[in-house]
Amino acid sequence: MRALAVAVSASATPAGRRSSLIEARTVGPALLVLALALVMSVVLPLIDRQTSYRHEIRKGAAVALAAGITLVPTPGWDLASGALVGQTRTPVGSTAQTELVDGSVDLDVSTAPFAGTPSALLTRIDRINADLDHARGRAAATTHRYAVTT
């Protein structure tokens, strides 16, 4: 008779005999998640702070929001999108969007035509705010979607 030599190796250890609380196969994905969190929380804000805009608002500069509507931001803000008064190639229409940036603060201003009086506009804004306040306590409010009738 011949004797066979058999080598037995067990790679899985019972749960009670593990020497570490971390499984080796989860280390790679965990490090990837940590690296992405580091990039998004440290590296990207650092790049954003170091990046300058081409259109820094100077003292007395006005931003054209729409036809006949202007905004005078505090000097030092940056114009990310939109137009300065007197520096547009084409006239600004009745509907426009402007974005102003100051550090981590981003101010977006959108305009649209309104045919009513200023008092009617304020009444409409108050009604929309009341609808939003009413929706905040409901489950629908947690989805950041509100049913607003205008």
Secondary structure, 3 states (H helix, E strand, C coil): CCCCCCCCCCCCCCHHHCCCCCCHHHHHHHHHHHHHHHHHHHHHHHHHHHCCCCCECCCCCCEEEECCEEECCCCCCEEEECEECCCCCCCCCCCEEEEEEECCEEEEEEECCCCCCHHHHHHHHHHHHHHHHHHCCCHHHHHCCCCCCC
